[in-house]
Amino acid sequence: MATIVFADIVNFTEFAARTPPITLVQRLGELFSRFDELADQHGIEKIKTIGDAYMAAAGLPDPRPDHAQAAVAFARAMLAETCQMTGERRLSLRIGINSGPVIAGLIGRKRFVYDVWGHTVNVASRMESCGTPGRIQISQNTFDALGPDFGECHREIRDIHGIGKYPTYLLL
C-alpha cells in the first residue's frame, strides 16, 4: 500500500514557449531540487520527473501506515513552495493523489529506472490531470486512508477519462 503524488506545472507549454531553454531548465532544476528537499523532509520517495511533472510516493520503498497523511503534507509543502515565488518566477501547480496497492521496482534491460505501476498510479495521474490549478485533488481511496478526523474537503463526482464516474475531493 502506498500513496502516489503527481504534480504538474499549469500552462507549462506557454511558459516554455516564452522562456529561453537554458533558463527553463534552470528554473525546473531549482524547483524540482526544492521538491526533492521537501520529499526528504516528509519521508517521500521521488519516483521521477516527466517533463514538467513530478511523481513521488509515500510508503515506498519502506511501508508506513501514515502514507496518505505524509503524501498530503508533502503536496501542501509543494504548493507553499510555489506560492513563495513572486512575479515572473511564480508557477502554479495542479496536484493529484491516490492511495492503494502498487508494484514498484526495476524493469527492462537498459537504463534501469525505479518505477511504480498499477491502477493506483493511473488514478493518481488522473486526479492531477483533471484537478484544479493551485489545489490538491485526492481520490476516494486517499480520503478513506486519511481518516475521519483529517479535515474539510469538497466532494465531487467527476467523470474521469478511462475510469468513469468517480468521487474526488479537493482539499480545503
FIDO-466398 format. One record per residue: residue in one letter; x, y, z of N, C-alpha, C, O in turn. Coordinates in pm, whole numbers, plus 50000, padded with zeros to 5 digits. Example, Ala and Ser with C-alpha at 12.3 -4.5 7.8 and 13.67 -1.06 7.14 Angstrom:
<recs>
A513194943150780512304955050780513204967050780514244966850846 S512854977550708513674989450714512905000350787513415011450804 
</recs>
This chain:
<recs>
M500854988250000500005000050000500895012450000501875013350075 A500535021849915501295034249904500355045349860499215042849819 T500835057449867500105068949815500985075649711502145078749737 I500425077749592501145083549480500755098149465499575101649474 V501745106549441501555120949421502055124749281503185121749245 F501195131149204501585137149077501395152249088500335156949127 A502435159749054502345174349049502785178848910503805174348859 D502015187748851502285192348716502195207548714501335213448779 I503085213848639503065228348627501965232448529501915227548417 V501095241348574499985246048494500505255548385501355264048412 N500015254048263500375262448149501875262148119502455272248078 F502485250648138503925249648115504285251747968505325257547939 T503455247347876503745248847734503925263547698504865267147627 E503035272147746503135286547720504375292347786505065300547726 F504655288047909505835292647981507105288747904508025296847890 A507155276347856508325271547782508505279147651509635281547608 A507405282847587507485289847459508085303747474508705308747380 R507935310147589508435323747608509715324347693510175335147728 T510265312647726511445312147812512595305547736512425294847678 P513775311947737514935305547672515215291747734515065290147855 P515605281847653515805268247703516715267347826516395259947919 I517815274547828518725273647943518045278648070518215272848177 T517285289348057516545294848171515465285148216515245283248336 L514805279048120513745269448150514295257548231513705253648332 V515395252048187515985240648257516485244848395516365237148491 Q517035256748407517485261648538516305262948634516395258748750 R515195268648586514005270248671513465256848716513165254948834 L513335247448622512865234048658513825227448756513395220948852 G515105229048732516105223248821516005228748962516085221249059 E515835241848974515695248249105514435243349175514465239649292 L513315243449103512035239449162512055224749202511665221349314 F512485216049113512485201749143513505198249251513305188849327 S514605205649257515575203449366514945206949500515165200149600 R514155217549501513455221249624512415210549659512265207149777 F511715205249559510765194349584511485182049639510965175149727 D512685179349587513475168149638513785170049787513705160549865 E514135182349826514405185249967513145183150051513205177450160 L512015187850000510755185950071510405171050083509905166550186 A510675163549977510425149049980511245142650092510735134350167 D512505146450102513355141050210512795144750347512755136450438 Q512355157050362511815161650490510565153950531510325151750649 H509765149950433508495143150460508575127950448507575121050464 G509775122650420509925108250406509245102750282508685091850284 I509295110450174508645106950048509715102349950510825107649949 E509385092449867510315087349766509995093849632508915091849576 K510945101749580510775107049445510905095449349511855087749356 I509955094149260509995083549160510695088749034511655082748986 K510195099948981510805105548861510165118948827509135122748882 T510805125848735510185137248672509875133048529510615125548466 I508755138048480508305135048345508045148648281506945154048293 G509025154148212508915167648160508775177248275509675178548358 D507635184248282507385193748390506555187848503506045195148587 A506415174648504505645168048610506595161148707507685156748670 Y506175160448832506955154248940506115143148999504985145349040 M506675131049003505965119449058506705114449181507925112749179 A505955112149288506545107449414505585097649481504415096749444 A506115090349580505295080449650505625080649799506775082249839 A504585079049878504735077150023504435062550051503465056949999 G505275056250133505095042150163505985033150079505855020950083 L506885039150003507865031849922509255037649948509335049749969 P510305030249948510315015749937509955008750068509704996650070 D509925016450176509575010650306508135014050341507745025750339 P507325003950372505935006550408505825015550531506675015250620 R504755023450534504465031750652502955033350663502285035450562 P502425032550783500965033050799500365046750768499175047650738 D501155057350776500645070850754500975076150614501155088150595 H501055066950515501445071150380500545081950323501045091050257 A499245081250345498325091350290498565104950355498615115150286 Q498715105250487498965117850558500295124050513500385136150493 A501325115650498502635120650455502555126550314503165136850287 A501825119950225501695124650088500975138150083501395147050009 V499925139650160499185152350162500045163450221500045174650170 A500775160550327501675170550387502725174950285503035186750274 F503275165450212504245168450108503625177049998504225186849955 A502435173449953501755181149848501485195449894501665204849816 R501065197050018500835210550071502125218550074502125230550044 A503235212150110504535218850111504955222849969505555233449950 M504645214449870504945217849731504175230349688504725239249625 L502885230749723502085242649689502625255049758502715265749697 A502975253649884503515265049958504815269949894505055282049886 E505625260649848506895264349782506625272549657507285282649635 T505675268449574505405275949452504725289249483504885298749407 C503975290049591503325302649629504335312949678504075324949673 Q505485308349724506525317649772507235324549657507885334849677 M507125319049537507725325349420506935337949388505725338549411 T507605347849334506935360449303507145364149156508065359349090 G506275372849108506415378548975506545368148866505805358348863 E507505370248777507735361448663508175347548708508025337848634 R508705346548828509195333648879508055324648927508265312648942 R506875330148951505795322349009505215312348909504925315548794 L505075300148957504455289548879503305283948960503295284749083 S502345278248891501195272248958501225257148934501565252548826 L500865249649039500825235049030499405229949033498505236349088 R499215218448973497995210648987498485197349044499385191048987 I497895192949156498385180949224497255170749238496135174149275 G497575158249207496635147249223497255136249307498445133349297 I496415130049392496895119749485495915108049487494695109949485 N496465095849491495665083749508496435073949595497665073649592 S495695066049672496275055949760495795042149720494665040549674 G496655032249738496275018549709497475009749684498615013849706 P497224997549639498314988149614499064991749487498474996249389 V500384989649489501224992249372502294981349363502534973949458 I502904980749247504114972749225505214982749195505014991949116 A506364981049258507474990349236508754982449212508924971349264 G509634988049134510914981649111511544985948981511274996848930 L512374977248927513094979748802512574970248696512234958848725 I512514975148573512034966748464512854969648340513324980948321 G513024959848257513784961648133515234957648149515654952648253 R515994959848042517404956148041518324968148027519504967148059 K517814979347981518634991147961518075002748042516865003848063 R518965011248085518575023248160517595019948271516455024648271 F518045012148363517195008448476516715020948549517525029448586 V515455021848570514865032848645513835026848740512975019048700 Y513935030648865512955026448964511635032748927511565044848904 D510585024848920509295030048877508185023148955508425013849031 V506975027948936505805022749007504685020748905504475029248818 W503975009548917502905006348823501635002248896501664998049012 G500525003348826499264998348876498145008548863498365020248831 H496955003748890495765012248883495895024248977495425035148946 T496515022049092496715033049188497475044549123497115056149143 V498505041449047499295051648978498445058548873498485070848861 N497695050948797496865056848692495825066448749495595077148693 V495195062548859494185071248920494845083948975494285094848963 A496015082749036496725094549085497015104148971496855116348986 S497445098948858497705107248741496425114248694496465126048658 R495315107148695494035113148655493585123848755492995133848716 M493855121548884493505131548985494225144748955493665155548972 E495465143548910496235155648875495695161848747495415173848744 S495555153948642495225159548511493845166048506493635175148426 C492915161648589491595167848589491395176848712490275180948744 G492495179648780492415187848901492335202748873492205207048758 T492405210448979492285224948974493645231249004494295227449101 P494075240848922495355247448949495405253149091494445259149140 G496545251149156496735256249291496045248249399495995252649514 R495515236649365494775228449461495265214149459495955209949366 I494895206649563495225192549573493925184749561493005186649640 Q493865175949462492685167349444493075153149481494075147849433 I492275147049568492555133449612491405124149573490285128449547 S491735111449570490755101149536489965096849660490285100649772 Q488945088749636488185082849745489095074249834488975074549956 N489995066549772490905058049849491765066149945491965062250060 T492285077349896493125085749982492285092350090492715093350205 F491095096750054490195102650153489945092650266489995096150384 D489665080150228489415069650328490665067050412490555065050533 A491835066950349493085064250421493435075450518494105073050619 L493005087650489493305098950577492535098150708492985103150811 G491385091950705490595090350826489595101450847489665111950784 P488635099050939487515108350957487895121651021487155131351010 D489025122351087489415134651155490365143251073490945152751126 F490525140250945491515147350865491185162050846492065170550862 G489975165150814489615179150789488615180250677488115170250626 E488335192550640487305195050540487825193150398488965196250366 C486945187750314487215185750173485925188450097484825186950150 H486085192549973484925194349886484805181749800485695178749721 R483695174449815483475161949740482735164949611481825173149606 E483155157949506482515159449376482625146149301483665139449306 I481555142349232481615130649144482035135849008481365144348949 R483165130648957483685135148829483715123548731483825111948770 D483605126848605483755116748500485225116648463485705125648394 I485945106448509487385105548491487685097148367487205085848354 H488475102748275488825095948150489395082148178490345080648255 G488825072048115489285058348129488815051248255489065039348272 I488145058548344487695052848471486185053648485485545044248531 G485615064948445484175067048459483865076048577484715083448624 K482625075148626482185083348740482995079448863483095067648897 Y483575089348930484495086549040484425097949142484485109649104 P484305094649270484295105249371485695110949391486665103549407 T485795124249389487055131049413486855141449523485725145249553 Y487945145749581487885155349690488955166049667490115162849642 L488545178649677489505189649677489775193249822488845195849899 L491045193249858491385196649996491195211450018491555219649934 L490615214950133490385228950166491475234250255491455245950294 
</recs>
